[in-house]
Amino acid sequence: MMHRFLKKLARSKAGVAMTEFALAAPLLLTAGLWGTEVAWLALTNLRVSQVTMQLADNGSRIGDSSTLQNRKIYESDINDILVGATIHGGGAMDLYEHGRVVVSSLEVIPGSNGGKQYIHWQRCLGKMQVGSAYGPEGHGLNSPNFKGMGPTGKEVSAIDEQDAVIYVEIEYDYQPLFSDVFVGNTRIRAEGSFSVRESRDLSQVYQKDPNNPDPQASCTKYNKSVS
């Protein structure tokens, strides 16, 4: 009887599909998770790039709207565009928890010959402890070889003493959707710039109420919020 049972079991194909599924399921699941993770990485790269360009664009537009004098920019204006970046990036990204934003005003040194460039002011926000790849605030004043900001040979620069370029750098540690097993520890970096849109008072960044000044997003601090 046992012999007949074993022969019948050997000829049976009832469990073939289930066995094949059991063998293939882990591979299919892994491939699906990997594909989803790669898509999420691509989406995050896009978001970082979009936030970078939005910040540079908004930074080039800020200032009061007086028609009688060059537009002044205020500390609160800069704070507003930094806060706006978190809204554009989305809550899931948590930009300032896992990254760093550096906003620089690239200008021509007043009275210099040949349009020598320098970083007039710089503001930063985010807990990641990195700085600008092109130097801190004031860089260029004592650096005659400073040509501007951007990749070597492709630097952007201000045209003259009435011009300024808002240059934005973002570095962000990618937060995996499932696990870093699929894409590893990935740091995303993006850069973008816009020339200022209107005649701007480039002498300084002002306070709307000097007696109750707005906080400054200092590059010596590594905070998630302006304080």
C-alpha positions as CSV (number, residue, x, y, z in Angstrom):
1,M,0.0,0.0,0.0
2,M,2.8,2.4,0.9
3,H,4.5,1.5,-2.4
4,R,1.4,2.6,-4.4
5,F,1.1,5.8,-2.4
6,L,4.7,6.7,-3.1
7,K,4.3,6.0,-6.8
8,K,1.1,8.2,-6.9
9,L,2.9,11.0,-5.0
10,A,5.8,10.9,-7.5
11,R,3.4,11.3,-10.4
12,S,1.4,14.1,-8.7
13,K,1.7,17.7,-10.0
14,A,-0.8,19.3,-7.7
15,G,1.8,21.3,-5.7
16,V,4.0,22.4,-8.6
17,A,2.5,25.9,-8.9
18,M,2.7,26.5,-5.2
19,T,6.3,25.4,-5.1
20,E,7.2,27.6,-8.0
21,F,5.5,30.6,-6.4
22,A,7.3,29.9,-3.1
23,L,10.7,29.9,-4.9
24,A,9.9,33.0,-7.1
25,A,8.1,35.2,-4.5
26,P,11.3,36.3,-2.6
27,L,12.9,37.3,-5.9
28,L,9.9,39.1,-7.2
29,L,9.4,40.9,-3.8
30,T,13.0,42.0,-3.7
31,A,12.9,43.3,-7.3
32,G,9.7,45.2,-6.5
33,L,11.2,46.8,-3.4
34,W,14.4,47.7,-5.2
35,G,12.5,49.3,-8.1
36,T,10.3,51.3,-5.7
37,E,13.4,52.4,-3.7
38,V,15.2,53.6,-6.9
39,A,12.1,55.5,-8.0
40,W,11.9,57.1,-4.6
41,L,15.5,58.1,-4.9
42,A,14.9,59.7,-8.3
43,L,11.9,61.6,-6.9
44,T,13.9,62.8,-4.0
45,N,16.7,64.0,-6.3
46,L,14.0,65.9,-8.3
47,R,12.6,67.5,-5.1
48,V,16.0,68.7,-3.9
49,S,16.7,70.2,-7.4
50,Q,13.4,71.9,-7.4
51,V,13.8,73.3,-3.9
52,T,17.2,74.6,-4.9
53,M,15.9,76.5,-7.9
54,Q,12.9,77.8,-6.0
55,L,15.1,79.2,-3.3
56,A,17.4,80.9,-5.8
57,D,14.5,82.3,-7.7
58,N,12.7,83.6,-4.6
59,G,16.0,85.0,-3.3
60,S,16.4,87.0,-6.4
61,R,13.0,88.6,-6.1
62,I,12.8,89.5,-2.4
63,G,12.9,93.1,-1.1
64,D,10.5,96.0,-0.6
65,S,8.7,97.5,-3.5
66,S,9.7,101.1,-3.3
67,T,10.0,102.9,-6.7
68,L,12.0,105.8,-5.3
69,Q,15.1,103.9,-4.2
70,N,16.9,100.6,-4.7
71,R,15.0,97.7,-3.1
72,K,16.1,96.8,0.4
73,I,16.2,93.2,1.6
74,Y,15.4,92.3,5.2
75,E,16.4,89.4,7.4
76,S,12.8,88.4,7.6
77,D,12.6,88.1,3.8
78,I,15.5,85.6,3.9
79,N,13.8,83.7,6.7
80,D,10.6,83.5,4.8
81,I,12.1,81.9,1.7
82,L,14.0,79.4,4.0
83,V,10.7,78.4,5.6
84,G,9.0,78.2,2.2
85,A,11.6,75.6,1.1
86,T,10.2,73.1,3.7
87,I,6.7,73.6,2.4
88,H,7.9,73.0,-1.2
89,G,9.9,70.0,-0.3
90,G,7.1,68.3,1.7
91,G,7.0,67.1,5.3
92,A,8.3,63.6,4.4
93,M,11.5,65.0,3.2
94,D,12.3,66.9,6.4
95,L,15.0,69.0,4.7
96,Y,16.4,70.8,7.7
97,E,16.6,67.6,9.8
98,H,18.6,65.7,7.3
99,G,20.2,68.4,5.2
100,R,21.7,71.8,4.9
101,V,20.8,74.9,2.8
102,V,23.3,77.6,2.1
103,V,22.1,80.9,0.4
104,S,24.9,83.3,-0.7
105,S,24.8,86.7,-2.3
106,L,27.6,86.8,-4.9
107,E,28.6,90.4,-5.8
108,V,31.4,92.5,-7.2
109,I,33.8,94.0,-4.7
110,P,33.0,97.8,-4.6
111,G,35.7,99.8,-6.2
112,S,37.6,96.8,-7.5
113,N,39.1,96.6,-11.0
114,G,38.0,93.9,-13.3
115,G,34.8,93.0,-11.4
116,K,36.4,90.9,-8.7
117,Q,33.9,88.7,-7.0
118,Y,33.1,88.1,-3.3
119,I,30.4,86.5,-1.1
120,H,28.8,89.5,0.5
121,W,26.4,87.7,2.8
122,Q,25.5,84.1,3.5
123,R,22.7,82.4,5.4
124,C,22.4,78.8,6.3
125,L,19.8,76.4,7.8
126,G,19.8,72.7,8.6
127,K,21.3,70.3,11.1
128,M,23.9,68.8,8.7
129,Q,27.3,70.1,9.6
130,V,28.6,71.2,6.2
131,G,29.4,74.6,4.7
132,S,29.5,76.2,1.3
133,A,31.8,74.5,-1.2
134,Y,32.9,77.9,-2.3
135,G,33.8,79.6,1.0
136,P,32.2,81.5,3.8
137,E,30.7,85.0,4.0
138,G,33.4,87.5,2.9
139,H,35.3,85.0,0.8
140,G,36.9,86.7,-2.2
141,L,37.9,89.9,-0.4
142,N,41.3,88.4,0.2
143,S,41.3,85.7,-2.4
144,P,42.4,87.2,-5.8
145,N,41.8,83.9,-7.6
146,F,38.1,83.7,-6.6
147,K,36.3,83.8,-9.9
148,G,32.7,83.1,-8.7
149,M,30.6,80.2,-7.6
150,G,30.0,77.0,-9.5
151,P,32.0,74.1,-11.0
152,T,35.5,75.0,-12.1
153,G,35.4,76.5,-15.6
154,K,31.6,77.1,-15.3
155,E,31.5,79.7,-12.5
156,V,28.7,82.2,-12.3
157,S,29.5,85.8,-11.4
158,A,28.0,89.2,-10.9
159,I,28.3,91.5,-13.8
160,D,29.0,94.8,-12.1
161,E,28.7,96.6,-8.7
162,Q,24.9,97.0,-9.2
163,D,24.4,93.3,-9.8
164,A,24.2,90.3,-7.5
165,V,23.7,86.6,-8.0
166,I,21.8,84.5,-5.4
167,Y,23.5,81.2,-5.3
168,V,21.9,78.3,-3.4
169,E,23.6,75.0,-2.3
170,I,21.7,72.1,-0.8
171,E,23.1,68.9,0.6
172,Y,20.7,66.2,1.8
173,D,21.1,62.7,3.2
174,Y,18.6,60.5,1.4
175,Q,16.0,58.9,3.6
176,P,15.2,55.4,2.2
177,L,11.6,54.4,1.8
178,F,12.3,50.8,2.9
179,S,16.0,50.2,3.7
180,D,19.5,51.5,2.7
181,V,20.3,48.0,1.6
182,F,19.0,48.8,-1.9
183,V,20.8,52.2,-2.6
184,G,23.2,52.5,0.3
185,N,23.9,55.7,2.1
186,T,23.3,58.4,-0.5
187,R,24.0,62.1,-0.1
188,I,22.3,64.4,-2.7
189,R,23.8,67.7,-3.7
190,A,22.2,70.4,-5.8
191,E,23.2,74.0,-6.8
192,G,21.3,76.8,-8.5
193,S,21.5,80.5,-9.1
194,F,19.5,83.5,-10.3
195,S,20.6,87.1,-10.9
196,V,18.6,89.6,-8.8
197,R,15.5,90.8,-10.8
198,E,15.3,94.4,-9.7
199,S,17.7,97.2,-8.6
200,R,18.7,96.1,-5.1
201,D,20.3,98.0,-2.2
202,L,23.4,95.8,-1.9
203,S,24.9,97.7,1.1
204,Q,23.6,95.3,3.7
205,V,20.7,93.1,4.9
206,Y,18.4,95.3,6.9
207,Q,16.2,94.7,9.9
208,K,12.6,95.9,9.6
209,D,12.6,96.9,13.3
210,P,16.1,97.4,14.7
211,N,14.7,97.5,18.2
212,N,13.2,94.1,17.8
213,P,15.4,92.4,15.2
214,D,14.5,89.2,13.4
215,P,16.7,86.2,14.0
216,Q,19.5,85.5,11.5
217,A,20.0,82.1,9.9
218,S,23.7,82.1,10.8
219,C,26.1,79.7,9.1
220,T,27.8,79.1,12.5
221,K,24.6,77.4,13.8
222,Y,23.3,74.0,12.8
223,N,19.6,74.3,13.6
224,K,16.4,73.0,12.1
225,S,14.7,76.3,12.4
226,V,15.7,80.0,12.4
227,S,16.2,81.1,16.0
